[in-house]
Amino acid sequence: MMATWIIGDVHGCFVTLKRLLDRIEFDPEKDWIIQVGDLANKGPGTLEVLRWAKGLGDRFRMVLGNHDLHLLARAAGRRKRKEDTLDLVLHAPDRDVLLAWLAVQPLTLSMGETVVVHAGFMPSWSLEEAEKMARECEAVLRGGGIGDLYARRKVVWSSGLEGLDRTAAALGILTRIRTVRPDGRPLLGYWGPKKDAPKGAKPWFENSAIVAEGWTTVFGHWATLGVFHGPGAICLDSGCVYGGSLSAMRLEDGEIVDVELREG
């Protein structure tokens, strides 16, 4: 029987990814993989992960995460960060092919009653609004505009923004949001556990218009939240690269399977 598996943040942990694929008995002849973003960076095997994903053809789909965007930005000349593990990709003979493939991946995917995004949405956004924002961002990324968007990374989303400021702020929401302030503004800097969030701050998915519309959002990015299943929201980031595990959910029945980190 065919299955569609949604996999959490891989972060270049290729050995662990292969163990997870064995555990779920993934068959590329009949199964599909959807990945919530952050294929790249921090772990040792980003190059192998990208080659594997691209090699699956239409059996693999993903949404871009903030670390995937950072890889594209590095290729466009942005500075290296201390935790980066991207040099093997940037010096690989097939780097241009891999980066071109990565650059055209979407920021959201929707199927049935499920939508996949790396981090989340503004609580006020409908799915129609969110997908419009995603398509605007994708158009800039596919036009080689990652540098313009990265230069505006500190622009915080508000409904009155225009032009590239609006696009960059929307990209920040889709790939970096976890919580929102009591007044509804995004709190992009907080990465800790849900219970320790600043006073009054709430997860983006509480009081979400997209949840109210009946959609279930599957996302990653929030390692300290871990595997989480709430009303209309499922997180699959179980902190693999930080010593946790790598998780996958079978879309057809919601079964979750995970394997502990094991690299090297």
C-alpha positions as CSV (number, residue, x, y, z in Angstrom):
1,M,0.0,0.0,0.0
2,M,1.4,3.4,-0.9
3,A,2.1,6.0,1.8
4,T,2.9,9.7,2.0
5,W,5.4,10.5,4.7
6,I,6.0,14.0,6.0
7,I,9.5,14.3,7.5
8,G,10.7,16.9,10.0
9,D,13.8,19.1,10.0
10,V,16.7,17.1,8.6
11,H,19.5,19.7,8.9
12,G,22.0,17.6,6.9
13,C,21.7,14.5,9.1
14,F,21.9,12.1,6.2
15,V,22.8,8.9,8.2
16,T,19.9,9.5,10.5
17,L,17.6,10.2,7.5
18,K,18.6,6.9,5.9
19,R,17.8,5.0,9.2
20,L,14.3,6.7,9.3
21,L,13.7,5.7,5.7
22,D,14.5,2.1,6.5
23,R,12.2,2.3,9.6
24,I,9.2,3.5,7.6
25,E,10.1,1.0,4.8
26,F,10.1,3.8,2.2
27,D,9.6,2.5,-1.3
28,P,10.4,5.2,-4.0
29,E,8.4,3.1,-6.5
30,K,5.1,3.7,-4.7
31,D,5.6,6.1,-1.7
32,W,6.0,9.9,-1.5
33,I,8.1,12.1,0.8
34,I,7.1,15.6,1.8
35,Q,9.7,17.5,3.9
36,V,9.0,20.5,6.1
37,G,12.1,22.4,5.3
38,D,15.6,22.8,6.7
39,L,17.1,20.0,4.7
40,A,20.3,21.9,4.9
41,N,23.0,23.0,7.4
42,K,24.3,22.3,10.9
43,G,24.6,18.5,10.3
44,P,27.5,16.9,8.4
45,G,25.6,15.5,5.3
46,T,23.8,18.4,3.6
47,L,25.4,17.6,0.2
48,E,24.2,13.9,0.4
49,V,20.7,15.0,1.6
50,L,20.3,17.4,-1.3
51,R,21.5,14.8,-3.9
52,W,19.1,12.2,-2.4
53,A,16.1,14.6,-2.4
54,K,16.7,15.8,-5.9
55,G,17.3,12.3,-7.1
56,L,13.8,11.2,-6.0
57,G,12.2,13.4,-8.7
58,D,8.5,13.8,-8.3
59,R,8.4,11.3,-5.3
60,F,9.9,14.1,-3.2
61,R,8.3,17.5,-2.3
62,M,9.4,20.0,0.2
63,V,8.9,23.6,1.5
64,L,11.8,25.9,2.0
65,G,13.1,26.5,5.5
66,N,15.3,29.3,6.8
67,H,18.4,27.2,6.6
68,D,17.7,26.3,3.0
69,L,17.4,30.0,2.3
70,H,20.7,30.6,4.1
71,L,22.4,28.2,1.8
72,L,21.0,30.1,-1.2
73,A,22.2,33.3,0.4
74,R,25.6,31.9,1.0
75,A,25.9,30.9,-2.7
76,A,24.9,34.5,-3.5
77,G,27.7,36.0,-1.4
78,R,26.4,36.2,2.2
79,R,28.8,35.7,5.0
80,K,29.5,32.3,6.6
81,R,28.1,31.7,10.1
82,K,30.0,29.9,12.8
83,E,27.6,26.9,12.8
84,D,27.5,26.5,9.0
85,T,28.3,23.2,7.4
86,L,27.7,24.2,3.8
87,D,31.2,24.3,2.3
88,L,31.0,20.8,0.7
89,V,27.8,21.9,-1.1
90,L,29.3,25.2,-2.2
91,H,32.4,23.5,-3.7
92,A,30.6,20.5,-5.1
93,P,30.9,19.9,-8.9
94,D,27.1,19.7,-9.1
95,R,26.5,22.7,-6.8
96,D,24.8,24.8,-9.5
97,V,22.4,22.0,-10.4
98,L,21.5,21.4,-6.7
99,L,21.1,25.1,-5.9
100,A,18.9,25.7,-9.0
101,W,16.7,22.8,-7.8
102,L,16.5,24.2,-4.3
103,A,15.7,27.7,-5.4
104,V,12.5,26.7,-7.1
105,Q,11.0,24.8,-4.2
106,P,7.8,26.3,-2.8
107,L,7.2,27.8,0.6
108,T,3.8,26.2,1.2
109,L,2.1,23.0,0.0
110,S,-1.6,22.1,0.4
111,M,-3.3,18.8,-0.2
112,G,-6.7,17.6,1.0
113,E,-7.2,19.4,4.3
114,T,-3.5,19.7,5.1
115,V,-1.1,22.6,4.5
116,V,2.7,22.3,5.0
117,V,4.9,25.2,5.8
118,H,8.3,25.4,7.5
119,A,7.5,27.7,10.5
120,G,3.9,29.0,10.3
121,F,1.6,31.9,9.5
122,M,0.4,35.1,10.9
123,P,-2.7,34.2,13.0
124,S,-4.8,36.7,11.0
125,W,-3.9,35.2,7.6
126,S,-6.4,33.1,5.7
127,L,-5.0,30.3,3.6
128,E,-5.7,32.3,0.5
129,E,-3.7,35.2,1.9
130,A,-0.9,33.0,3.1
131,E,-0.5,31.3,-0.3
132,K,-0.6,34.7,-2.0
133,M,2.3,35.8,0.2
134,A,4.2,32.6,-0.5
135,R,3.8,33.0,-4.2
136,E,5.1,36.6,-4.0
137,C,8.2,35.4,-2.1
138,E,8.8,32.5,-4.5
139,A,8.7,34.8,-7.5
140,V,11.5,36.9,-5.9
141,L,13.6,33.9,-4.9
142,R,13.3,32.3,-8.4
143,G,14.3,35.6,-9.9
144,G,17.6,35.6,-8.0
145,G,16.5,38.0,-5.3
146,I,17.6,36.2,-2.2
147,G,20.2,38.9,-1.5
148,D,17.5,41.7,-1.6
149,L,15.3,39.7,0.8
150,Y,18.2,38.8,3.2
151,A,19.1,42.5,3.4
152,R,15.7,43.1,4.8
153,R,15.6,40.2,7.3
154,K,14.9,42.5,10.2
155,V,11.8,44.0,8.7
156,V,8.9,42.9,10.9
157,W,5.6,42.0,9.3
158,S,2.7,44.5,9.4
159,S,-0.2,44.8,7.1
160,G,0.9,48.2,5.8
161,L,4.2,47.1,4.3
162,E,4.8,47.4,0.5
163,G,7.3,46.1,-2.1
164,L,10.3,44.1,-1.0
165,D,9.8,45.1,2.6
166,R,6.4,43.3,2.5
167,T,7.9,40.3,0.7
168,A,10.9,40.0,3.1
169,A,8.7,40.2,6.1
170,A,6.3,37.6,4.8
171,L,9.2,35.3,4.1
172,G,10.3,35.8,7.7
173,I,6.9,34.7,8.9
174,L,6.7,31.6,6.7
175,T,10.2,30.4,7.7
176,R,10.9,31.8,11.2
177,I,7.7,32.5,13.2
178,R,7.0,30.6,16.4
179,T,5.1,32.9,18.7
180,V,3.2,36.2,18.5
181,R,2.9,39.0,21.1
182,P,-0.3,39.9,22.9
183,D,-1.0,42.6,20.3
184,G,-0.6,40.1,17.5
185,R,2.9,41.2,16.3
186,P,5.3,38.4,15.5
187,L,8.0,37.5,18.1
188,L,10.6,36.1,15.7
189,G,13.4,36.0,18.3
190,Y,11.9,33.5,20.7
191,W,13.0,29.9,20.2
192,G,12.4,28.3,23.6
193,P,9.7,26.0,24.9
194,K,6.1,26.9,24.6
195,K,5.7,27.0,28.4
196,D,8.6,29.5,28.8
197,A,7.4,32.0,26.2
198,P,7.5,35.7,27.2
199,K,4.4,36.9,29.2
200,G,1.4,37.1,27.0
201,A,3.1,35.5,23.9
202,K,1.3,32.6,22.3
203,P,2.1,30.1,19.6
204,W,1.2,31.4,16.1
205,F,-1.3,28.5,15.6
206,E,-3.5,29.5,18.6
207,N,-6.4,31.6,17.3
208,S,-5.2,31.0,13.7
209,A,-7.7,31.9,10.9
210,I,-6.3,29.0,8.9
211,V,-7.1,26.6,11.7
212,A,-10.6,28.1,11.9
213,E,-11.0,27.5,8.2
214,G,-10.6,23.7,8.9
215,W,-7.0,23.3,7.7
216,T,-4.4,21.3,9.6
217,T,-1.0,22.9,9.3
218,V,2.1,20.6,9.5
219,F,5.3,22.5,10.3
220,G,8.8,22.2,11.7
221,H,11.3,24.9,12.9
222,W,10.4,24.7,16.6
223,A,12.8,22.1,18.0
224,T,11.9,23.0,21.6
225,L,8.3,22.4,21.0
226,G,9.1,18.9,19.6
227,V,6.6,16.6,18.1
228,F,3.3,18.3,18.9
229,H,-0.3,17.5,17.9
230,G,-2.8,20.2,18.7
231,P,-6.1,21.4,17.1
232,G,-5.2,22.1,13.5
233,A,-1.4,22.1,14.1
234,I,1.2,19.4,14.0
235,C,4.9,20.1,14.6
236,L,7.4,17.5,13.4
237,D,10.7,19.1,14.5
238,S,12.1,16.8,17.2
239,G,15.5,18.4,17.3
240,C,17.5,15.8,15.4
241,V,20.6,17.9,14.8
242,Y,20.6,19.0,18.5
243,G,20.8,15.3,19.7
244,G,17.1,14.5,19.5
245,S,15.4,12.5,16.9
246,L,14.1,12.7,13.3
247,S,10.4,12.2,12.9
248,A,8.0,11.3,10.1
249,M,4.2,11.3,10.0
250,R,2.2,9.1,7.6
251,L,-0.4,11.5,6.1
252,E,-3.0,8.8,5.5
253,D,-3.5,7.9,9.2
254,G,-1.3,10.3,11.3
255,E,1.1,7.6,12.5
256,I,4.4,9.1,13.8
257,V,7.7,7.3,13.6
258,D,11.0,8.6,14.8
259,V,14.6,7.5,15.0
260,E,17.3,8.9,17.3
261,L,20.2,11.0,15.9
262,R,23.1,8.8,14.7
263,E,25.7,10.4,12.4
264,G,29.1,9.1,11.6
